[in-house]
């Protein structure tokens, strides 16, 4: 395999920074979640070409489920296929990430005001369990589990808006966001503290405190471009930086 000119590539061996997979999900789902987390957290680097055989060797599986997972991630915009070469992780500029954050700030916080007090006890119980999964994954340093649980929590909460298109859009934007600070936070044992925010948000929703839940969600999204993006405290949200 000849690397594309000017594009960094990884040899087809198993020396990649990826842990072997567990078997609690289907193989394809496990590969997809692990690759998605590695891209979002920056373990698999932007602009770098990866081959299915090399990734399969790192996971301890054949190349087939890796190819299947990469096709899923191609549809999500996280990688692109390079014919006869492999898959290249797509790059995201700071401007693109700021734009994603701006869109999320427009649509997600107002929904928190709408759903506050409207989630039934059974729904709160489900959301509590998902929030627990986020915290547990953070404490265990399981970034793939953390990101999957985080996605599921927010999607489930947004479903109480009754707007399926909004849920799909918000989930897609969340998936495209790069959060390279997560690994640093995890290694410094700060990610678990940050993960507890999901319970705080849920407390406000359960209590019917719409205005407070809306403001809390604004700060929570701000972490995507600050604390979770860099491991450092975030600056003001993009719209507050404008003069």
Phi and psi in degrees as GROMACS dihedral restraints (atoms count N, CA, C in turn):
[ dihedral_restraints ]
;  ai    aj    ak    al  type     phi  dphi    fc
    3     4     5     6     1   -97.3    20    10
    4     5     6     7     1   123.7    20    10
    6     7     8     9     1   -66.5    20    10
    7     8     9    10     1   147.0    20    10
    9    10    11    12     1   -61.8    20    10
   10    11    12    13     1   144.9    20    10
   12    13    14    15     1   -58.6    20    10
   13    14    15    16     1   126.9    20    10
   15    16    17    18     1    79.1    20    10
   16    17    18    19     1     3.8    20    10
   18    19    20    21     1  -109.9    20    10
   19    20    21    22     1   122.6    20    10
   21    22    23    24     1   -63.1    20    10
   22    23    24    25     1   146.1    20    10
   24    25    26    27     1  -136.3    20    10
   25    26    27    28     1   164.9    20    10
   27    28    29    30     1  -116.7    20    10
   28    29    30    31     1   133.0    20    10
   30    31    32    33     1   -59.6    20    10
   31    32    33    34     1   153.8    20    10
   33    34    35    36     1   -79.9    20    10
   34    35    36    37     1    69.9    20    10
   36    37    38    39     1  -136.6    20    10
   37    38    39    40     1  -176.5    20    10
   39    40    41    42     1   -98.0    20    10
   40    41    42    43     1    14.6    20    10
   42    43    44    45     1   -90.1    20    10
   43    44    45    46     1    68.5    20    10
   45    46    47    48     1  -124.0    20    10
   46    47    48    49     1   150.5    20    10
   48    49    50    51     1   -78.0    20    10
   49    50    51    52     1    59.9    20    10
   51    52    53    54     1  -132.5    20    10
   52    53    54    55     1   133.4    20    10
   54    55    56    57     1   -83.3    20    10
   55    56    57    58     1   151.8    20    10
   57    58    59    60     1   -57.5    20    10
   58    59    60    61     1   155.5    20    10
   60    61    62    63     1   -86.4    20    10
   61    62    63    64     1   149.9    20    10
   63    64    65    66     1   -83.2    20    10
   64    65    66    67     1  -179.6    20    10
   66    67    68    69     1  -124.3    20    10
   67    68    69    70     1    21.6    20    10
   69    70    71    72     1   -73.7    20    10
   70    71    72    73     1   -23.4    20    10
   72    73    74    75     1  -106.9    20    10
   73    74    75    76     1   176.5    20    10
   75    76    77    78     1   -64.8    20    10
   76    77    78    79     1   157.3    20    10
   78    79    80    81     1   -60.0    20    10
   79    80    81    82     1   -45.4    20    10
   81    82    83    84     1   -61.3    20    10
   82    83    84    85     1   -43.0    20    10
   84    85    86    87     1   -63.9    20    10
   85    86    87    88     1   -40.4    20    10
   87    88    89    90     1   -63.9    20    10
   88    89    90    91     1   -44.2    20    10
   90    91    92    93     1   -63.3    20    10
   91    92    93    94     1   -45.8    20    10
   93    94    95    96     1   -60.6    20    10
   94    95    96    97     1   -47.8    20    10
   96    97    98    99     1   -62.5    20    10
   97    98    99   100     1   -41.9    20    10
   99   100   101   102     1   -66.9    20    10
  100   101   102   103     1   -42.8    20    10
  102   103   104   105     1   -67.1    20    10
  103   104   105   106     1   -41.9    20    10
  105   106   107   108     1   -59.8    20    10
  106   107   108   109     1   -45.9    20    10
  108   109   110   111     1   -63.7    20    10
  109   110   111   112     1   -39.9    20    10
  111   112   113   114     1   -64.1    20    10
  112   113   114   115     1   -35.0    20    10
  114   115   116   117     1   -74.0    20    10
  115   116   117   118     1   -48.2    20    10
  117   118   119   120     1   -61.5    20    10
  118   119   120   121     1   -39.1    20    10
  120   121   122   123     1   -86.3    20    10
  121   122   123   124     1    -5.9    20    10
  123   124   125   126     1    87.8    20    10
  124   125   126   127     1     7.4    20    10
  126   127   128   129     1   -66.4    20    10
  127   128   129   130     1   -41.8    20    10
  129   130   131   132     1   -93.3    20    10
  130   131   132   133     1   122.7    20    10
  132   133   134   135     1   -86.1    20    10
  133   134   135   136     1   145.2    20    10
  135   136   137   138     1   -57.5    20    10
  136   137   138   139     1   139.2    20    10
  138   139   140   141     1    79.8    20    10
  139   140   141   142     1    -5.9    20    10
  141   142   143   144     1   -90.9    20    10
  142   143   144   145     1   141.0    20    10
  144   145   146   147     1   -90.8    20    10
  145   146   147   148     1   133.1    20    10
  147   148   149   150     1  -126.1    20    10
  148   149   150   151     1   138.0    20    10
  150   151   152   153     1   -97.5    20    10
  151   152   153   154     1   150.8    20    10
  153   154   155   156     1   -61.8    20    10
  154   155   156   157     1   -41.3    20    10
  156   157   158   159     1   -62.0    20    10
  157   158   159   160     1   -39.7    20    10
  159   160   161   162     1   -65.7    20    10
  160   161   162   163     1   -44.9    20    10
  162   163   164   165     1   -67.0    20    10
  163   164   165   166     1   -39.4    20    10
  165   166   167   168     1   -61.2    20    10
  166   167   168   169     1   -40.6    20    10
  168   169   170   171     1   -63.4    20    10
  169   170   171   172     1   -38.4    20    10
  171   172   173   174     1   -66.0    20    10
  172   173   174   175     1   -37.1    20    10
  174   175   176   177     1   -80.8    20    10
  175   176   177   178     1   -20.2    20    10
  177   178   179   180     1    80.5    20    10
  178   179   180   181     1    30.0    20    10
  180   181   182   183     1  -131.9    20    10
  181   182   183   184     1   173.8    20    10
  183   184   185   186     1   -73.6    20    10
  184   185   186   187     1   171.6    20    10
  186   187   188   189     1   -73.5    20    10
  187   188   189   190     1   -20.7    20    10
  189   190   191   192     1   -60.1    20    10
  190   191   192   193     1   -53.7    20    10
  192   193   194   195     1   -64.4    20    10
  193   194   195   196     1   -26.4    20    10
  195   196   197   198     1   -67.9    20    10
  196   197   198   199     1   -44.2    20    10
  198   199   200   201     1   -61.8    20    10
  199   200   201   202     1   -42.8    20    10
  201   202   203   204     1   -61.8    20    10
  202   203   204   205     1   -43.7    20    10
  204   205   206   207     1   -65.0    20    10
  205   206   207   208     1   -41.4    20    10
  207   208   209   210     1   -64.3    20    10
  208   209   210   211     1   -32.5    20    10
  210   211   212   213     1   -66.8    20    10
  211   212   213   214     1   -38.8    20    10
  213   214   215   216     1   -61.1    20    10
  214   215   216   217     1   -44.2    20    10
  216   217   218   219     1   -71.3    20    10
  217   218   219   220     1   -25.7    20    10
  219   220   221   222     1   -64.2    20    10
  220   221   222   223     1   -42.4    20    10
  222   223   224   225     1   -65.5    20    10
  223   224   225   226     1   -26.9    20    10
  225   226   227   228     1   -83.2    20    10
  226   227   228   229     1    -8.5    20    10
  228   229   230   231     1    84.4    20    10
  229   230   231   232     1    11.0    20    10
  231   232   233   234     1   -85.2    20    10
  232   233   234   235     1   -27.9    20    10
  234   235   236   237     1  -137.2    20    10
  235   236   237   238     1   165.0    20    10
  237   238   239   240     1  -131.3    20    10
  238   239   240   241     1   145.7    20    10
  240   241   242   243     1   -83.3    20    10
  241   242   243   244     1   133.0    20    10
  243   244   245   246     1  -114.4    20    10
  244   245   246   247     1   112.0    20    10
  246   247   248   249     1   -53.3    20    10
  247   248   249   250     1   130.5    20    10
  249   250   251   252     1    63.1    20    10
  250   251   252   253     1    13.5    20    10
  252   253   254   255     1  -126.7    20    10
  253   254   255   256     1   -41.8    20    10
  255   256   257   258     1   144.6    20    10
  256   257   258   259     1  -142.3    20    10
  258   259   260   261     1  -130.8    20    10
  259   260   261   262     1   132.9    20    10
  261   262   263   264     1  -109.3    20    10
  262   263   264   265     1   132.0    20    10
  264   265   266   267     1   -70.9    20    10
  265   266   267   268     1   126.0    20    10
  267   268   269   270     1   -71.5    20    10
  268   269   270   271     1   151.9    20    10
  270   271   272   273     1   -95.6    20    10
  271   272   273   274     1   147.8    20    10
  273   274   275   276     1  -126.6    20    10
  274   275   276   277     1   122.0    20    10
  276   277   278   279     1   -78.2    20    10
  277   278   279   280     1   162.8    20    10
  279   280   281   282     1   -59.1    20    10
  280   281   282   283     1   -37.8    20    10
  282   283   284   285     1   -63.7    20    10
  283   284   285   286     1   -43.0    20    10
  285   286   287   288     1   -62.7    20    10
  286   287   288   289     1   -41.3    20    10
  288   289   290   291     1   -67.0    20    10
  289   290   291   292     1   -37.2    20    10
  291   292   293   294     1   -64.3    20    10
  292   293   294   295     1   -39.2    20    10
  294   295   296   297     1   -66.2    20    10
  295   296   297   298     1   -39.6    20    10
  297   298   299   300     1   -61.3    20    10
  298   299   300   301     1   -43.2    20    10
  300   301   302   303     1   -62.7    20    10
  301   302   303   304     1   -40.9    20    10
  303   304   305   306     1   -61.3    20    10
  304   305   306   307     1   -42.5    20    10
  306   307   308   309     1   -64.6    20    10
  307   308   309   310     1   -44.1    20    10
  309   310   311   312     1   -62.1    20    10
  310   311   312   313     1   -37.8    20    10
  312   313   314   315     1   -66.1    20    10
  313   314   315   316     1   -29.1    20    10
  315   316   317   318     1   -73.7    20    10
  316   317   318   319     1   -33.7    20    10
  318   319   320   321     1  -107.0    20    10
  319   320   321   322     1   -32.3    20    10
  321   322   323   324     1   -83.3    20    10
  322   323   324   325     1   -46.2    20    10
  324   325   326   327     1   -59.0    20    10
  325   326   327   328     1   -44.1    20    10
  327   328   329   330     1   -59.2    20    10
  328   329   330   331     1   -31.5    20    10
  330   331   332   333     1   -66.0    20    10
  331   332   333   334     1   -34.6    20    10
  333   334   335   336     1   -61.5    20    10
  334   335   336   337     1   -37.0    20    10
  336   337   338   339     1   -65.6    20    10
  337   338   339   340     1   -34.9    20    10
  339   340   341   342     1   -73.9    20    10
  340   341   342   343     1   -38.4    20    10
  342   343   344   345     1   -87.9    20    10
  343   344   345   346     1   -14.4    20    10
  345   346   347   348     1   -57.5    20    10
  346   347   348   349     1   125.6    20    10
  348   349   350   351     1    82.7    20    10
  349   350   351   352     1    -3.3    20    10
  351   352   353   354     1  -106.6    20    10
  352   353   354   355     1    -3.4    20    10
  354   355   356   357     1   -88.5    20    10
  355   356   357   358     1   122.4    20    10
  357   358   359   360     1   -67.8    20    10
  358   359   360   361     1   161.7    20    10
  360   361   362   363     1   -53.6    20    10
  361   362   363   364     1   -38.4    20    10
  363   364   365   366     1   -63.6    20    10
  364   365   366   367     1   -38.2    20    10
  366   367   368   369     1   -69.2    20    10
  367   368   369   370     1   -39.1    20    10
  369   370   371   372     1   -61.0    20    10
  370   371   372   373     1   -40.1    20    10
  372   373   374   375     1   -62.0    20    10
  373   374   375   376     1   -42.3    20    10
  375   376   377   378     1   -63.3    20    10
  376   377   378   379     1   -45.0    20    10
  378   379   380   381     1   -65.6    20    10
  379   380   381   382     1   -36.5    20    10
  381   382   383   384     1   -61.3    20    10
  382   383   384   385     1   -41.8    20    10
  384   385   386   387     1   -63.7    20    10
  385   386   387   388     1   -42.1    20    10
  387   388   389   390     1   -65.0    20    10
  388   389   390   391     1   -40.0    20    10
  390   391   392   393     1   -63.9    20    10
  391   392   393   394     1   -37.8    20    10
  393   394   395   396     1   -62.0    20    10
  394   395   396   397     1   -40.2    20    10
  396   397   398   399     1   -62.0    20    10
  397   398   399   400     1   -38.1    20    10
  399   400   401   402     1   -62.6    20    10
  400   401   402   403     1   -47.7    20    10
  402   403   404   405     1   -65.1    20    10
  403   404   405   406     1   -44.0    20    10
  405   406   407   408     1   -62.0    20    10
  406   407   408   409     1   -44.1    20    10
  408   409   410   411     1   -63.1    20    10
  409   410   411   412     1   -39.5    20    10
  411   412   413   414     1   -62.9    20    10
  412   413   414   415     1   -43.5    20    10
  414   415   416   417     1   -65.5    20    10
  415   416   417   418     1   -31.3    20    10
  417   418   419   420     1   -86.6    20    10
  418   419   420   421     1    -4.9    20    10
  420   421   422   423     1    72.2    20    10
  421   422   423   424     1    23.4    20    10
  423   424   425   426     1   -92.9    20    10
  424   425   426   427     1    90.5    20    10
  426   427   428   429     1   -68.7    20    10
  427   428   429   430     1   -35.5    20    10
  429   430   431   432     1   -63.7    20    10
  430   431   432   433     1   -44.5    20    10
  432   433   434   435     1   -65.8    20    10
  433   434   435   436     1   -38.3    20    10
  435   436   437   438     1   -61.1    20    10
  436   437   438   439     1   -49.3    20    10
  438   439   440   441     1   -68.5    20    10
  439   440   441   442     1   -36.2    20    10
  441   442   443   444     1   -66.9    20    10
  442   443   444   445     1   -44.2    20    10
  444   445   446   447     1   -67.0    20    10
  445   446   447   448     1   -38.2    20    10
  447   448   449   450     1   -62.5    20    10
  448   449   450   451     1   -44.4    20    10
  450   451   452   453     1   -62.1    20    10
  451   452   453   454     1   -44.9    20    10
  453   454   455   456     1   -65.4    20    10
  454   455   456   457     1   -39.4    20    10
  456   457   458   459     1   -60.8    20    10
  457   458   459   460     1   -51.1    20    10
  459   460   461   462     1   -69.1    20    10
  460   461   462   463     1   -36.4    20    10
  462   463   464   465     1   -64.2    20    10
  463   464   465   466     1   -43.3    20    10
  465   466   467   468     1   -63.7    20    10
  466   467   468   469     1   -41.7    20    10
  468   469   470   471     1   -66.0    20    10
  469   470   471   472     1   -42.4    20    10
  471   472   473   474     1   -68.4    20    10
  472   473   474   475     1   -23.3    20    10
  474   475   476   477     1   -61.6    20    10
  475   476   477   478     1   -23.5    20    10
  477   478   479   480     1   -72.7    20    10
  478   479   480   481     1    -4.3    20    10
  480   481   482   483     1   -74.3    20    10
  481   482   483   484     1   -20.2    20    10
  483   484   485   486     1    77.8    20    10
  484   485   486   487     1     8.7    20    10
  486   487   488   489     1  -115.2    20    10
  487   488   489   490     1    98.1    20    10
  489   490   491   492     1   -65.8    20    10
  490   491   492   493     1   -33.5    20    10
  492   493   494   495     1   -65.0    20    10
  493   494   495   496     1   -38.4    20    10
  495   496   497   498     1   -64.2    20    10
  496   497   498   499     1   -42.0    20    10
  498   499   500   501     1   -60.9    20    10
  499   500   501   502     1   -45.6    20    10
  501   502   503   504     1   -64.5    20    10
  502   503   504   505     1   -42.2    20    10
  504   505   506   507     1   -65.0    20    10
  505   506   507   508     1   -48.5    20    10
  507   508   509   510     1   -62.7    20    10
  508   509   510   511     1   -39.8    20    10
  510   511   512   513     1   -66.3    20    10
  511   512   513   514     1   -40.2    20    10
  513   514   515   516     1   -63.3    20    10
  514   515   516   517     1   -43.9    20    10
  516   517   518   519     1   -64.3    20    10
  517   518   519   520     1   -39.8    20    10
  519   520   521   522     1   -62.5    20    10
  520   521   522   523     1   -42.2    20    10
  522   523   524   525     1   -65.7    20    10
  523   524   525   526     1   -33.9    20    10
  525   526   527   528     1   -77.6    20    10
  526   527   528   529     1   -17.3    20    10
  528   529   530   531     1   -68.8    20    10
  529   530   531   532     1   137.8    20    10
  531   532   533   534     1   -99.2    20    10
  532   533   534   535     1   132.8    20    10
  534   535   536   537     1  -130.2    20    10
  535   536   537   538     1    75.4    20    10
  537   538   539   540     1   -73.0    20    10
  538   539   540   541     1   -10.8    20    10
  540   541   542   543     1   -83.5    20    10
  541   542   543   544     1    -9.3    20    10
  543   544   545   546     1   -60.6    20    10
  544   545   546   547     1   -41.8    20    10
  546   547   548   549     1   -63.2    20    10
  547   548   549   550     1   -41.8    20    10
  549   550   551   552     1   -63.3    20    10
  550   551   552   553     1   -44.1    20    10
  552   553   554   555     1   -62.9    20    10
  553   554   555   556     1   -40.4    20    10
  555   556   557   558     1   -65.3    20    10
  556   557   558   559     1   -45.2    20    10
  558   559   560   561     1   -67.9    20    10
  559   560   561   562     1   -24.9    20    10
  561   562   563   564     1   -97.1    20    10
  562   563   564   565     1     8.6    20    10
  564   565   566   567     1    62.4    20    10
  565   566   567   568     1    27.6    20    10
  567   568   569   570     1  -100.6    20    10
  568   569   570   571     1   -13.1    20    10
  570   571   572   573     1   -68.0    20    10
  571   572   573   574     1   -35.5    20    10
  573   574   575   576     1   -63.1    20    10
  574   575   576   577     1   -40.9    20    10
  576   577   578   579     1   -62.0    20    10
  577   578   579   580     1   -42.3    20    10
  579   580   581   582     1   -65.4    20    10
  580   581   582   583     1   -35.1    20    10
  582   583   584   585     1   -64.9    20    10
  583   584   585   586     1   -25.8    20    10
  585   586   587   588     1   -65.2    20    10
  586   587   588   589     1   -14.3    20    10
  588   589   590   591     1   -57.7    20    10
  589   590   591   592     1   -30.4    20    10
  591   592   593   594     1   -64.8    20    10
  592   593   594   595     1   -36.2    20    10
  594   595   596   597     1   -69.7    20    10
  595   596   597   598     1   -37.0    20    10
  597   598   599   600     1   -64.3    20    10
  598   599   600   601     1   -43.0    20    10
  600   601   602   603     1   -62.0    20    10
  601   602   603   604     1   -42.9    20    10
  603   604   605   606     1   -66.0    20    10
  604   605   606   607     1   -34.6    20    10
  606   607   608   609     1   -58.3    20    10
  607   608   609   610     1   -43.7    20    10
  609   610   611   612     1   -68.3    20    10
  610   611   612   613     1   -40.3    20    10
  612   613   614   615     1   -64.2    20    10
  613   614   615   616     1   -45.0    20    10
  615   616   617   618     1   -63.5    20    10
  616   617   618   619     1   -35.4    20    10
  618   619   620   621     1   -80.5    20    10
  619   620   621   622     1    -5.6    20    10
  621   622   623   624     1    75.5    20    10
  622   623   624   625     1    22.2    20    10
  624   625   626   627     1   -90.2    20    10
  625   626   627   628     1    79.3    20    10
  627   628   629   630     1   -60.4    20    10
  628   629   630   631     1   -48.7    20    10
  630   631   632   633     1   -62.8    20    10
  631   632   633   634     1   -41.8    20    10
  633   634   635   636     1   -67.8    20    10
  634   635   636   637     1   -38.8    20    10
  636   637   638   639     1   -65.4    20    10
  637   638   639   640     1   -38.5    20    10
  639   640   641   642     1   -63.9    20    10
  640   641   642   643     1   -45.9    20    10
  642   643   644   645     1   -66.0    20    10
  643   644   645   646     1   -39.4    20    10
  645   646   647   648     1   -62.3    20    10
  646   647   648   649     1   -40.4    20    10
  648   649   650   651     1   -65.9    20    10
  649   650   651   652     1   -34.3    20    10
  651   652   653   654     1   -60.8    20    10
  652   653   654   655     1   -45.4    20    10
  654   655   656   657     1   -66.8    20    10
  655   656   657   658     1   -38.2    20    10
  657   658   659   660     1   -61.8    20    10
  658   659   660   661     1   -44.7    20    10
  660   661   662   663     1   -65.9    20    10
  661   662   663   664     1   -33.9    20    10
  663   664   665   666     1   -57.8    20    10
  664   665   666   667     1   -28.7    20    10
  666   667   668   669     1   -62.8    20    10
  667   668   669   670     1   -27.6    20    10
  669   670   671   672     1   -62.6    20    10
  670   671   672   673     1   -26.6    20    10
  672   673   674   675     1  -109.4    20    10
  673   674   675   676     1     9.0    20    10
  675   676   677   678     1  -133.9    20    10
  676   677   678   679     1   -93.4    20    10
  678   679   680   681     1   -56.3    20    10
  679   680   681   682     1   -49.4    20    10
  681   682   683   684     1   -79.6    20    10
  682   683   684   685     1   -21.3    20    10
  684   685   686   687     1   -81.0    20    10
  685   686   687   688     1   -36.1    20    10
  687   688   689   690     1  -123.7    20    10
  688   689   690   691     1   -15.6    20    10
  690   691   692   693     1    86.0    20    10
  691   692   693   694     1     0.8    20    10
  693   694   695   696     1  -118.7    20    10
  694   695   696   697     1   164.3    20    10
  696   697   698   699     1   -59.8    20    10
  697   698   699   700     1   139.8    20    10
  699   700   701   702     1   -78.3    20    10
  700   701   702   703     1   157.6    20    10
  702   703   704   705     1   -83.2    20    10
  703   704   705   706     1  -178.0    20    10
  705   706   707   708     1   -62.1    20    10
  706   707   708   709     1   151.0    20    10
  708   709   710   711     1   -54.2    20    10
  709   710   711   712     1   154.7    20    10
  711   712   713   714     1   -50.4    20    10
  712   713   714   715     1   -42.9    20    10
  714   715   716   717     1   -70.1    20    10
  715   716   717   718     1   -21.1    20    10
  717   718   719   720     1   -84.0    20    10
  718   719   720   721     1   -13.6    20    10
  720   721   722   723     1   -82.3    20    10
  721   722   723   724     1   -16.1    20    10
  723   724   725   726     1   -77.0    20    10
  724   725   726   727     1   146.7    20    10
